[in-house]
Amino acid sequence: MTGKPDYTRIGITRQLQAMGADKYEIGIFDRDRDVMIPRYWTGEMILKSIAYLRRQNVDGKDIFIRPEGSMGLVFFDDLTRGTLKQLEADGLRPAVVIQSSPDNFHGWVRVSDTAIPENLATAVSKVLAKTYGGDQNSADWRHYGRLAGFTNRKPKYIDDSGRSPFVTLSDGNGNLAKSAGDLLDKAAVYLEEMKERE
């Protein structure tokens, strides 16, 4: 007789493989104190810490993740299924897509297989948000996304039974976007425009 699959471990493993960073920043958000508690872990350390993260999540804390440093993965937030399809049609299929609440998605587009300057990464994120209607306030190179396999503890998502939605990995291909070069060019133009306005 086999046990039930550990969907949290499966989701985390797939997300880490798709993100492909050497090291990550895990953010444990204590909503009651409005404090983000950071942890700097490798993928292996994250997998060894699942039980700890589960306890934090059950205790009402949200579990976030981001690569440590700018590594060619650029964050986007607040997109719909339709917008994700448009991204893919435009050659910008994300490397990682997270469903954080019903029909609400965020994730990362891989624009380079190597590190890119932080200001360029932020510019790419701003261009993505502007072009596809994402959250401009989340468009920067260091923004956290959610770690798959845990619940979203925002009060507005708690249902009548007191349950919070699970954060799931919708796509984790990890690939470089086909139109990454074009997007980087647009971001470079955006940076130049910002300099001219200073």
C-alpha positions as CSV (number, residue, x, y, z in Angstrom):
1,M,0.0,0.0,0.0
2,T,1.4,3.4,-1.0
3,G,0.8,6.7,0.8
4,K,-0.8,9.7,-0.7
5,P,1.5,11.9,-2.9
6,D,3.1,14.8,-1.2
7,Y,1.8,17.5,-3.5
8,T,3.6,20.2,-1.6
9,R,7.0,18.5,-2.1
10,I,6.2,17.8,-5.7
11,G,5.2,21.4,-6.4
12,I,8.2,22.9,-4.6
13,T,10.6,20.5,-6.4
14,R,9.2,21.4,-9.8
15,Q,9.3,25.1,-9.1
16,L,12.9,25.0,-7.9
17,Q,13.9,23.0,-11.0
18,A,12.2,25.6,-13.2
19,M,13.7,28.6,-11.4
20,G,17.2,27.0,-11.5
21,A,18.9,29.3,-9.0
22,D,21.9,28.3,-6.9
23,K,20.5,30.0,-3.9
24,Y,17.1,31.5,-2.9
25,E,15.6,34.0,-0.5
26,I,12.6,32.4,1.3
27,G,10.3,35.0,2.8
28,I,8.0,34.0,5.7
29,F,5.5,36.8,6.0
30,D,4.0,37.3,9.4
31,R,0.8,39.2,8.5
32,D,-0.1,40.0,12.2
33,R,3.2,41.8,12.7
34,D,3.6,43.0,9.1
35,V,7.1,41.5,9.0
36,M,8.9,39.4,6.4
37,I,11.3,36.9,7.9
38,P,14.0,36.1,5.4
39,R,15.9,32.8,5.0
40,Y,18.8,32.3,2.5
41,W,18.7,28.7,1.4
42,T,19.8,26.4,-1.4
43,G,17.1,24.3,-3.1
44,E,18.3,21.3,-1.0
45,M,17.8,23.3,2.2
46,I,14.3,24.4,1.1
47,L,13.3,20.7,0.5
48,K,14.7,19.8,3.9
49,S,12.7,22.6,5.5
50,I,9.3,21.7,4.2
51,A,8.0,20.6,7.6
52,Y,9.1,23.9,9.1
53,L,7.5,25.9,6.3
54,R,4.3,23.9,6.7
55,R,4.1,24.8,10.4
56,Q,4.7,28.5,9.6
57,N,1.9,28.3,7.0
58,V,-0.5,26.6,9.3
59,D,0.3,29.3,11.8
60,G,-1.1,31.9,9.4
61,K,2.1,32.9,7.6
62,D,2.6,33.2,3.9
63,I,5.5,31.5,2.2
64,F,7.4,33.4,-0.6
65,I,10.5,32.9,-2.7
66,R,12.8,34.7,-5.1
67,P,16.2,34.0,-6.5
68,E,19.1,35.5,-4.6
69,G,20.3,38.2,-6.9
70,S,19.4,39.1,-10.5
71,M,19.8,36.0,-12.6
72,G,17.8,36.5,-15.8
73,L,14.4,35.6,-14.2
74,V,12.1,38.6,-14.3
75,F,9.0,38.8,-12.1
76,F,5.4,39.6,-13.2
77,D,2.2,39.8,-11.2
78,D,-1.6,39.9,-11.5
79,L,-2.1,38.3,-14.9
80,T,-5.1,36.2,-16.0
81,R,-5.2,33.0,-18.1
82,G,-6.0,35.0,-21.2
83,T,-3.0,37.3,-20.6
84,L,-0.7,34.3,-20.1
85,K,-1.9,32.9,-23.5
86,Q,-1.0,36.3,-25.1
87,L,2.5,36.2,-23.5
88,E,3.0,32.8,-25.0
89,A,1.7,33.9,-28.4
90,D,4.2,36.8,-28.2
91,G,7.1,34.5,-27.6
92,L,7.3,35.2,-23.9
93,R,6.1,32.0,-22.3
94,P,7.0,32.3,-18.7
95,A,9.6,29.9,-17.2
96,V,7.4,29.7,-14.0
97,V,3.7,30.4,-13.5
98,I,2.1,30.4,-10.1
99,Q,-1.6,30.5,-9.5
100,S,-1.8,32.3,-6.2
101,S,-5.6,32.7,-6.0
102,P,-8.5,31.8,-8.3
103,D,-7.7,33.0,-11.8
104,N,-4.8,35.1,-10.6
105,F,-1.3,34.4,-11.7
106,H,2.3,35.6,-11.2
107,G,5.7,34.2,-12.0
108,W,8.9,34.7,-13.8
109,V,10.0,35.1,-17.5
110,R,13.5,33.9,-18.3
111,V,15.1,36.6,-20.4
112,S,18.7,35.4,-20.0
113,D,20.6,32.3,-19.0
114,T,23.0,34.5,-17.1
115,A,22.8,37.3,-14.6
116,I,21.6,40.7,-15.9
117,P,22.0,44.1,-14.3
118,E,19.5,44.8,-11.6
119,N,18.2,48.0,-13.2
120,L,17.7,46.2,-16.5
121,A,15.8,43.4,-14.7
122,T,13.5,46.0,-13.1
123,A,13.0,47.7,-16.5
124,V,12.0,44.4,-18.1
125,S,9.5,43.8,-15.3
126,K,8.1,47.3,-15.8
127,V,7.7,46.8,-19.5
128,L,5.9,43.4,-18.9
129,A,3.5,45.0,-16.4
130,K,2.8,48.0,-18.7
131,T,2.3,45.8,-21.9
132,Y,0.2,43.1,-20.3
133,G,-1.7,44.9,-17.6
134,G,0.2,43.5,-14.6
135,D,0.8,45.1,-11.3
136,Q,3.2,48.0,-11.7
137,N,3.9,48.1,-7.9
138,S,5.3,44.6,-8.0
139,A,7.5,45.2,-11.1
140,D,11.0,45.2,-9.7
141,W,13.9,42.8,-9.8
142,R,13.7,41.8,-6.2
143,H,10.0,41.1,-5.8
144,Y,8.9,38.0,-4.0
145,G,6.6,35.4,-5.6
146,R,4.8,32.6,-3.8
147,L,6.2,29.2,-3.2
148,A,4.0,26.4,-4.5
149,G,2.3,23.9,-2.2
150,F,1.3,26.3,0.6
151,T,-1.9,28.3,1.2
152,N,-2.5,31.9,0.4
153,R,-3.3,33.4,3.8
154,K,-4.7,36.7,2.7
155,P,-7.9,37.2,4.6
156,K,-9.9,38.2,1.4
157,Y,-9.3,34.7,0.0
158,I,-10.6,32.8,3.0
159,D,-13.8,31.0,2.0
160,D,-17.0,30.5,4.1
161,S,-15.6,27.3,5.5
162,G,-12.5,29.1,6.7
163,R,-10.2,27.6,4.1
164,S,-7.5,29.4,2.2
165,P,-6.7,28.6,-1.5
166,F,-3.6,26.5,-2.2
167,V,-0.8,28.1,-4.3
168,T,-0.1,25.9,-7.3
169,L,2.5,25.7,-10.0
170,S,0.6,26.1,-13.3
171,D,3.7,25.9,-15.5
172,G,7.3,25.1,-14.7
173,N,9.2,24.7,-18.0
174,G,12.2,26.8,-17.0
175,N,12.9,27.8,-20.6
176,L,14.4,31.0,-22.0
177,A,11.6,33.0,-23.7
178,K,11.8,32.9,-27.5
179,S,11.4,36.7,-27.7
180,A,13.7,37.5,-24.8
181,G,16.1,39.6,-26.9
182,D,13.2,41.8,-28.1
183,L,12.0,42.3,-24.6
184,L,15.5,43.2,-23.4
185,D,15.8,45.8,-26.2
186,K,12.5,47.3,-25.1
187,A,13.7,47.4,-21.5
188,A,16.9,49.2,-22.6
189,V,14.8,51.8,-24.4
190,Y,12.7,52.2,-21.2
191,L,15.9,52.8,-19.2
192,E,17.0,55.5,-21.6
193,E,13.7,57.2,-21.4
194,M,13.8,57.2,-17.6
195,K,17.3,58.7,-17.7
196,E,16.1,61.5,-20.0
197,R,13.3,62.4,-17.6
198,E,15.7,62.7,-14.6
